[in-house]
Each structure stands twice: as C-alpha cells, then as structure tokens.
C-alpha cells in the first residue's frame, strides 16, 4: 500500500518566484501549528531587510494540508524527514520521489513526461493520474518548489511546544535527543508558541511575575483558549490566524528576544522550565554572512 504524503501547500499560497533572490541558505522548519506559526514566519521571511537579515538567507515553514492536524512532536519530526527524503532525490530526477506502485502502473516514460513536460500528456490521462496523486496526498507543485532549493549550508529544524497538558516529558526528551542525533535544530517554547508571541507585547517577567506557575500550567479556560492564548488575544485581538504580523509582532521582535533571555533558553531546560529559544533562530539568521561560505 502506498504511504500517505503530508507535504502539501496550495500553489496559490506561493508568492511570485521570478523576482525573488534565490537564497544561499534556508532554515527549513517543521512546526506544530497549521496557522499561527506559518503566518508568523512568512512575516519574518517577507520582512528580512527590516529585521536585519541578509536577503540571501531565508526561513521556510514546511506546509501540510489544513486537514492534517497531526502535530505531536514525533509527527513534526516525521514531516521534516519526509522533506529530507525528498531532498535526497537527485536534483534533476524527481521521479525517485514518486511511489513505486505508480511508476509500475503508469511507466517511467509517462511519469518523466508528466514531471518535465505535463502539457504533452492528454488532458484525460493527466487528470486520472493527478487524481491518484491527490488520493495519497502527493502535491506535485509544492514538492517541485521545495526540491529546487538545495544548498549545502541549509539547516533543518523542528519547532514544538512543551505543552505538558498533552506531551509527556519522556516524549519531549526523546524527540530532542533524536533530533540531536540527526543534526536537526530544535526550537521549543514552554508551554507553547503563544508564549513567544506574548513576549512581543508584554514583559512577562514583570507583568506576570505572580502568575508564572499559571503560565507554565497553561490550563484550558474555554473551548478556544488556554490561559496564554486568552492573554495574547486580549492584547492583540486575533485568534489562530490573521495575526497581523507587521503591526503586532514585527516592531517588537528585538524586545521579545531580550525578554526571552530572562527565561530558560537551553533545550533540555525548556523541558521543565518556562521559556523559549526561538530567539536563537533570529540570531543565527542575522549572523549569516555570505563571505563566510
């Protein structure tokens, strides 16, 4: 049976490529959330100049279908490793990424033609083949887009929540150790990504000094909110999407970085202590110097 594929994004979400500067280094991130993290880092990517990030370095959030809600740490790692397998296919031979069952069914010539010159395939045959790809979640446009960027200095990372309500300490620790063994970076927020966002609009250490235990627990207080997401929503007036990055977060990223440094920053410490090390990603991107390559 063909394995399901998860890397997926609507082609209409892609910005125009022809005028873009091709980066020399990309940070590929596999994240838990389908909305907030994606919007946030797309905002970072679009505003690199303002943030003091060289145009030759970029961050790319690996996308999945909106229906794909698999967000446990191990599943976040699985999505990253699906990309790594795609990356390992030769630069000009994407057929290696196509399931063997489909190659046997349609033949190498048909699939190579589809990958390189799809306009040469009769519309009916093309539609039938694309329906089969859709059934297994294979998004050819997005995979082609990802496959074109392969630089030796790229970095690969997961971005996860500690979320003690749903993820055990053992699960988180094992995920961090596995990533370390594979050379993947780990960006983690305890208790959640919204903690990092709240740092942009609040000096948590001061404002919530008597509520740090409540923040760490981050209990669900309604159907749609935990304690932190409710506090964040009250300050910036958005939910999981339409976060208005340029207004709510872009001007305060340096503040968030400085505020984050008051809390735990190391991966192992973040398993049990409040904090976020996402600021390290910004510092790494800002420190990129093409002359060092």
C-alpha positions in Angstrom: 0.0 0.0 0.0 1.2 3.5 -0.9 2.2 5.6 2.1 0.4 8.9 2.6 2.3 12.1 1.8 2.0 15.1 4.0 4.0 17.9 2.4 1.3 20.0 0.8 0.5 23.6 0.0 -1.8 25.4 -2.4 0.1 26.8 -5.3 -1.9 30.0 -4.8 -0.2 30.5 -1.5 3.2 30.8 -3.2 4.5 34.3 -3.8 5.8 35.2 -7.3 9.1 33.5 -7.8 10.5 35.3 -10.8 11.6 38.4 -8.9 12.9 36.7 -5.8 16.5 36.5 -4.8 17.5 32.8 -4.6 18.8 32.3 -1.1 22.1 30.7 -0.3 20.9 29.3 3.0 17.4 28.3 4.1 16.2 27.3 7.5 13.6 24.6 6.9 11.2 24.4 9.8 8.7 21.7 10.6 6.1 23.2 13.1 3.2 22.0 15.2 0.6 24.6 14.1 -1.0 24.9 10.7 -1.8 28.6 11.0 -0.1 30.8 13.6 3.5 29.6 13.1 3.1 29.6 9.4 1.8 33.2 9.3 4.5 34.4 11.7 7.4 33.0 9.8 6.0 34.1 6.5 6.0 37.5 8.0 9.7 37.1 9.1 10.6 36.0 5.5 8.8 38.9 3.9 10.5 41.4 6.2 14.0 40.2 6.4 15.5 43.6 5.4 13.7 45.4 8.3 14.9 42.6 10.6 18.5 42.9 9.6 18.5 39.5 7.9 20.5 39.2 4.7 18.3 38.6 1.6 20.5 35.5 0.8 19.2 33.7 3.9 15.6 32.7 4.4 13.2 30.6 6.6 10.8 28.1 5.0 8.0 26.6 7.1 7.2 23.1 5.7 3.5 23.1 5.0 0.8 20.4 5.2 -2.8 20.2 4.3 -5.2 22.2 6.6 -6.9 18.8 7.3 -3.6 17.4 8.6 -3.8 18.0 12.3 -1.0 15.6 13.2 1.1 17.8 15.5 2.7 15.7 18.2 6.5 16.2 18.4 7.2 12.8 16.6 4.8 13.8 13.8 6.5 17.1 13.5 9.8 15.2 13.1 8.1 12.9 10.5 7.1 15.8 8.4 10.7 17.2 8.4 12.0 13.7 7.5 9.6 13.5 4.6 11.2 16.6 3.3 14.7 15.2 3.9 13.8 12.1 1.8 12.5 14.5 -1.0 15.8 16.4 -0.7 17.9 13.3 -1.1 16.4 12.6 -4.5 18.8 13.8 -7.2 18.4 17.4 -8.3 17.1 16.6 -11.8 15.3 13.3 -11.1 12.2 13.9 -9.1 10.8 10.6 -10.3 12.8 9.0 -7.4 10.2 10.6 -5.1 7.2 9.1 -6.9 5.8 5.9 -5.3 6.9 2.7 -7.0 3.4 1.5 -7.3 2.6 4.4 -9.6 5.7 4.0 -11.6 4.8 0.4 -12.2 1.3 1.3 -13.1 2.0 4.2 -15.5 5.5 3.6 -16.6 8.7 5.6 -16.4 8.2 7.4 -19.7 4.7 8.7 -18.7 5.8 9.9 -15.3 9.0 11.6 -16.6 6.9 13.3 -19.2 4.4 14.4 -16.6 7.2 15.8 -14.4 9.1 17.6 -17.1 6.5 18.4 -19.8 3.0 17.9 -18.5 1.4 19.8 -21.4 2.4 16.9 -23.7 0.1 14.4 -21.8 -3.6 14.2 -23.0 -5.9 16.0 -20.5 -7.9 12.9 -19.6 -4.8 10.8 -18.8 -3.3 13.7 -16.9 -6.5 14.2 -14.8 -6.6 10.5 -14.0 -3.0 10.4 -12.8 -3.4 13.6 -10.8 -6.5 12.1 -9.1 -4.3 9.2 -8.0 -1.7 11.6 -6.6 -4.4 13.5 -4.7 -5.6 10.3 -3.1 -2.2 9.7 -1.5 -1.7 13.4 -0.6 1.1 13.9 -3.2 1.3 17.6 -4.0 3.5 17.8 -7.1 3.7 21.6 -7.3 4.8 22.1 -3.8 7.3 19.2 -3.9 8.8 20.7 -7.1 9.0 24.1 -5.3 10.8 22.6 -2.3 13.1 20.4 -4.5 14.6 23.3 -6.3 16.3 24.7 -3.1 19.2 22.6 -2.1 22.1 24.4 -0.6 24.9 22.7 1.4 24.6 25.3 4.2 20.8 24.8 4.8 19.6 24.0 8.2 16.7 21.7 9.3 14.7 22.2 12.4 11.6 21.4 14.3 9.6 24.0 16.3 7.4 22.4 19.0 5.5 23.3 22.2 6.4 21.7 25.5 2.6 21.5 26.2 2.7 19.5 29.4 -1.1 19.0 29.1 -0.6 16.8 26.0 3.1 15.9 25.7 4.9 13.8 28.3 8.3 14.7 29.5 9.6 11.4 28.1 8.1 12.1 24.7 9.6 15.6 24.5 13.1 14.4 25.8 13.2 11.5 23.3 12.3 13.9 20.4 15.0 16.3 21.4 17.6 13.5 21.7 16.5 12.1 18.3 16.9 15.5 16.6 20.3 15.9 18.2 21.4 12.6 16.8 20.2 13.6 13.3 21.7 17.1 13.4 18.3 18.8 13.4 17.9 22.0 15.3 15.2 22.2 18.0 13.2 25.3 18.8 10.9 24.8 21.7 8.6 27.0 23.7 7.4 26.1 27.2 4.5 26.0 27.4 3.6 27.0 23.8 4.3 29.1 20.8 1.9 31.8 22.1 4.3 32.3 25.0 6.9 33.5 22.4 4.2 35.7 20.8 3.2 37.2 24.2 6.8 38.2 24.8 6.4 40.7 21.8 3.6 42.6 23.6 4.3 42.0 27.2 7.3 42.0 29.6 6.1 38.6 31.0 8.7 38.5 33.7 7.4 41.7 35.2 3.7 41.7 34.3 3.0 38.1 35.2 5.6 37.6 37.9 3.0 36.3 40.3 1.4 34.1 37.7 4.3 32.2 36.3 3.0 28.9 37.7 -0.3 29.6 35.9 1.6 30.3 32.7 3.5 27.1 33.0 0.4 25.1 33.5 -1.4 27.0 30.7 -4.7 25.3 31.5 -7.6 25.4 29.0 -10.0 28.0 30.2 -12.6 27.8 27.4 -13.3 25.8 24.2 -11.0 28.0 22.2 -8.4 29.3 24.6 -5.8 28.3 27.1 -4.6 30.9 29.7 -1.8 32.2 27.5 -3.8 32.3 24.2 -6.5 34.3 26.0 -4.0 36.7 27.4 -2.5 37.1 23.9 -5.9 37.5 22.3 -6.8 40.2 24.7 -3.7 42.2 23.8 -3.6 41.8 20.0 -7.1 40.8 19.2 -6.6 37.8 16.9 -7.1 34.0 17.0 -5.0 31.3 15.4 -5.0 33.1 12.0 -4.8 36.6 10.6 -2.2 37.6 13.2 -1.3 40.9 11.5 2.4 40.3 11.8 3.6 43.7 10.6 1.6 45.5 13.3 1.6 43.1 16.2 5.0 41.4 16.1 7.4 42.9 13.6 8.2 46.1 15.6 8.8 44.2 18.8 10.9 41.2 17.8 14.0 42.6 19.4 12.0 43.2 22.6 10.8 39.6 22.5 14.4 38.4 22.1 15.6 40.4 25.1 12.6 39.3 27.2 13.1 35.7 26.3 16.7 35.7 27.6 15.3 36.2 31.1 13.8 32.7 30.9 15.1 29.2 30.2 16.9 29.0 26.8 18.6 25.6 26.5 16.7 22.7 25.0 17.0 20.4 28.0 16.0 23.2 30.4 12.9 24.0 28.4 11.5 20.5 29.0 10.5 21.6 32.5 11.1 25.4 32.7 9.2 28.3 31.2 10.9 29.9 28.2 11.6 29.8 24.5 14.7 29.5 22.4 13.2 30.8 19.2 15.3 33.9 19.5 18.3 31.8 18.7 16.9 31.3 15.2 16.8 35.1 14.7 20.3 35.5 15.9 21.5 32.7 13.6 19.8 34.2 10.6 21.2 37.7 11.4 24.7 36.3 11.8 24.7 34.8 8.3 27.5 36.2 6.2 27.9 35.1 2.6 31.6 35.8 2.8 31.9 33.0 5.3 30.7 30.4 2.8 
